[in-house]
Amino acid sequence: MQRIEVTLVRTKVYELLKEMILNHELKLGEKLNVRELSEKLGISFTPVRDALLQLASEGLVKVVPRVGFFVVEVNDKYVNEIIETRLMIETFCLDKYFDEISASPELVMIKNEIEEVKRTHDRKLFDDSDERLHKLIVRSSGNETMVQMYEKLWDKIDLVRHLNERYVVSNEEHKEIVENILAGDKRRAIESLISHLRNVESETIRNLPLFERTKK
Amino acid sequence: MQRIEVTLVRTKVYELLKEMILNHELKLGEKLNVRELSEKLGISFTPVRDALLQLASEGLVKVVPRVGFFVVEVNDKYVNEIIETRLMIETFCLDKYFDEISASPELVMIKNEIEEVKRTHDRKLFDDSDERLHKLIVRSSGNETMVQMYEKLWDKIDLVRHLNERYVVSNEEHKEIVENILAGDKRRAIESLISHLRNVESETIRNLPLFERTKK
């Protein structure tokens, strides 16, 4: 039993810290004090350290030897890199697996979600349809190696996707992408995907200073 | 000191097991007996388990709960997936960063290595220039996110790249790619890269049965 409890605590701490980083309760670049976090959570150092090491392996936390743990810092280059990588993978898949994507029953469900977000302005629902749409494009490749790659990338996407407040506009752009796919217009679908990601990129970079440890 | 020694043993065991998997001393799909490996290496279970878990996180070892560890199994789909992912990343970078690649001083060094492999048929030297050429193409993007992605993929590439015996032919194909890049002919450079990877794919799949645990 001991062992299971340790695993559970570690997993819980990991999930809690991850959420705090992703919703920017812990600011970008902020130092993460293991002792302080342990006391706050009422647990020992070890599971906190383990969770931070796991988050480091996923690129959300930075380890500076002999100094400590920090929430990863996001700068323009970081955003550019993620968007370039997304553009490469998503347009490759949308182009090559267009028929699989347009025939997917999930696409219709996503379209309905988009309509609901339009009515309700529900950010949580938008986040869900955002993840589903972009992952559907990659998953339709059936290429497990590529899907795993994209899933890992998603952790980084997740870190920056709340750095813009354009989700109502993004929702409209998703609508356009989905409609182009459903209309069977591959060229316009790819164009609308590229322009969507470029818009996300520029607005995220514009908003970066608001989410940094110290405003510049 | 204790701690450092444990880390060193684990790293050594990890490197040793990785090499044994990559050079197919441990066959694809083979069961990895922790007790047996510990006895063979004259060390305790823990560093062996830790090394195997690390190899599992890299996709070289498969963990089957309550059964044990296995060298990953490679089938046609696995090879297809890796080549498709390589094609996506490498052609994207060769196309977008062609000028950076063709201006790289490393490319000339790789060209010399290729000439030497042609004379000496040195497989180790070929492996080196193989890795350098393909990684140069991706590194020239300057995109750390993409480079890390490709580095992780390389572990899987490494597992399958000795499943073909065409390195003398591959060396010739590398020569063609490098010459096209140096001549500034982007279109032909991309074409020769694609045809090289397609050749590797088909020959690797043809050779798969030779490296499996039980011949089919």
Contacts between the chains, C-beta under 8 A, distances in Angstrom:
chain1	res1	chain2	res2	distance
A	78	B	145	7.8
A	80	B	143	8.0
A	81	B	143	4.7
A	81	B	144	6.1
A	81	B	145	4.2
A	81	B	146	6.8
A	82	B	145	5.9
A	84	B	141	7.7
A	84	B	143	5.7
A	84	B	145	8.0
A	84	B	146	7.0
A	85	B	143	6.6
A	85	B	145	5.2
A	85	B	146	5.1
A	85	B	149	7.0
A	88	B	88	6.8
A	88	B	89	7.1
A	88	B	92	4.8
A	88	B	146	7.5
A	89	B	88	7.1
A	92	B	88	4.8
A	92	B	92	7.6
A	141	B	84	7.7
A	143	B	80	7.9
A	143	B	81	4.7
A	143	B	84	5.7
A	143	B	85	6.7
A	144	B	81	6.1
A	145	B	78	7.8
A	145	B	81	4.2
A	145	B	82	5.9
A	145	B	84	8.0
A	145	B	85	5.2
A	145	B	153	7.2
A	145	B	156	6.9
A	146	B	81	6.9
A	146	B	84	7.1
A	146	B	85	5.1
A	146	B	88	7.5
A	149	B	85	7.0
A	149	B	149	5.8
A	149	B	152	7.7
A	149	B	153	7.4
A	152	B	149	7.7
A	153	B	145	7.2
A	153	B	149	7.3
A	156	B	145	6.9
